[in-house]
Amino acid sequence: MKSKERIIVEEIGCDEEQAKLSLRESSDNLQKAIKSIASTFKFIGVIKGKFICEDINMYGLFIVIVNLRKEIIIRQAAVVTNNPAIYENDMGLTWHIFEKRLYALRLHEGSLHETTSKFEQNLNRQIRKNHKQIFFQLVREKKAGELAELLKSGISKSLPGASNRLVLEIEELSLSQFRELSDKSVSVTEKKNDNNNSGRELTLETELAECNDDGDFVEADKLKENDTVLVSITDNRDTAQYLSKLLGGRKRDSIIPLAATIQKVDCEGNNLTVDMRFGPGITGRALVNKKTRVRIVKSHFKNAVRRRIIIWFTVASVIAVGIVYFVLKIVVD
């Protein structure tokens, strides 16, 4: 028959000295000892990560949950996509919320399933075979920067030829904390019903390009849906800066205005909030005074004015021709 110490060691993963101490403090009550040690010792490590591969326009999230005592992977998951919005997920989220969101994003359109699977396999191999000892040491010491450098090679093997940026966060949990939240892991149905849109669209901070000369412009309060305007991306986030370069809106330290199509214009006192779209999954938002002269590429307001002028001119021409004809006819007669 197994000793109580051995049962605790096998159940919890602690050493025998910790098991003996827990039994002493619990008056030799096995269940109390297991519960006590499970809530006291933090030997569950959670690594949350996100990365950008700039050269090939890929973005990803991953999570790895490990037992630091046994040095084994409990579970892991990842998602890789071409949608840059995924990189904006908050690394400060608690691990179970982060994991839930990751699984929801895997179900979104645009998730690269084959690439994701390859990434998970390479990441697992990097941890278990190539860098097991140093990996678990860095997790215990919570050295996220050094761990990121270690895991970059796994990303490079999954996404060859890509220079990448990787951000990590490490959490430590007791077994009780892990089991409590792990039991609440999301079902497939809940994942499908997750209404979080953070993986679908990224909204950038922008400014509408003003017109200080005689170029083509309209006053901001004349802007309409589907107008095309010139916009500068002023967002300082890493993803926004990268997207700006990708779209052609930044060259070295210079910002270059880009064309964007207006989706919606909302009035707020003397100011307008203008929502616009650069392309699939990428939108912008700008605040502008109503009377600001805005550079325009295509204006439905101006087109409407031009159409009216053409109509008025045509009607006036017909009337003028009719009058001339009538006068000439009188003279001739």
Secondary structure, 3 states (H helix, E strand, C coil): CCCHHHHHHHHHCCCHHHHHHHHHHCCCCHHHHHHHHHHHCEEEEEEEEEEEEHHHCEEEEEEEEEECCCCEEEEEEEEEECCHHHHHCCCCCCHHHHHHHHHHHHCCCCECHHHHHHHHHHHHHHHHHHCHHHHHHHHHCCCHHHHHHHHHHHHHHHCCCCCEEEEEEEEEEEHHHHHHHHCCCCCHHHHHCCCCCCCCCEEEEEEECECCCCCCEEEHHHCCCCCEEEEEECCCCHHHHHHHHHHCCEECCEECCEEEEEEEEEEECCEEEEEEEEECCEEEEEEEECCCEEEEEECHHHHHHHHHHHHHHHHHHHHHHHHHHHHHHHHHC
